[in-house]
Amino acid sequence: MRRFIPAPRTRVFAAWLDPASLATWMRPAGTTDVTVEVDPRVGGNFRIVMVQGPKQYEHTGKYLVIEPPHRLSFTWVSQHTDHKPTTVMVELFEREAGTELVLTHRQLPSSELESHRSGWSDIVRELQEKLSH
């Protein structure tokens, strides 16, 4: 997916590694609460628990690439990836009046492609809203 965010690239990048920030926008539709733990270094782990009604969805992963302010890559593991690691790449490009974000999620089970596309769209929309204020 590709989205424009009206905020400086350094600010967009920092939002992906700050647990307080992540908890405010890592929220696909229907998510009412999020807890986040991060060890923001290459090889460091993260844990994100999204609450949707009575259910909790745990997402874990490991940071593979951290190259401020333009590239971040991490594994992404949850029940929706069959508890197998998938890979997310976030690339940030400086544009006039903001940042172009390109998010690529690889190795997803084919049955999960649309739900993840929708989830990441919701999440990036939340990020856009948080950073445009």
Secondary structure in CASP SS format (residue, H / E / C, confidence):
PFRMAT SS
TARGET T0000
AUTHOR 0000-0000-0000
METHOD secondary structure of the structure
MODEL  1
M C 1.00
R E 1.00
R E 1.00
F E 1.00
I E 1.00
P C 1.00
A C 1.00
P C 1.00
R H 1.00
T H 1.00
R H 1.00
V H 1.00
F H 1.00
A H 1.00
A H 1.00
W C 1.00
L C 1.00
D C 1.00
P H 1.00
A H 1.00
S H 1.00
L H 1.00
A H 1.00
T H 1.00
W H 1.00
M C 1.00
R C 1.00
P C 1.00
A C 1.00
G C 1.00
T C 1.00
T C 1.00
D E 1.00
V E 1.00
T E 1.00
V E 1.00
E E 1.00
V E 1.00
D C 1.00
P C 1.00
R C 1.00
V C 1.00
G C 1.00
G C 1.00
N E 1.00
F E 1.00
R E 1.00
I E 1.00
V E 1.00
M E 1.00
V E 1.00
Q E 1.00
G C 1.00
P C 1.00
K E 1.00
Q E 1.00
Y E 1.00
E E 1.00
H E 1.00
T E 1.00
G E 1.00
K E 1.00
Y E 1.00
L E 1.00
V E 1.00
I E 1.00
E E 1.00
P C 1.00
P C 1.00
H C 1.00
R E 1.00
L E 1.00
S E 1.00
F E 1.00
T E 1.00
W E 1.00
V E 1.00
S C 1.00
Q H 1.00
H H 1.00
T H 1.00
D C 1.00
H C 1.00
K C 1.00
P C 1.00
T E 1.00
T E 1.00
V E 1.00
M E 1.00
V E 1.00
E E 1.00
L E 1.00
F E 1.00
E E 1.00
R E 1.00
E C 1.00
A C 1.00
G E 1.00
T E 1.00
E E 1.00
L E 1.00
V E 1.00
L E 1.00
T E 1.00
H E 1.00
R E 1.00
Q C 1.00
L C 1.00
P C 1.00
S H 1.00
S H 1.00
E H 1.00
L H 1.00
E H 1.00
S H 1.00
H H 1.00
R H 1.00
S H 1.00
G H 1.00
W H 1.00
S H 1.00
D H 1.00
I H 1.00
V H 1.00
R H 1.00
E H 1.00
L H 1.00
Q H 1.00
E H 1.00
K H 1.00
L H 1.00
S C 1.00
H C 1.00
END
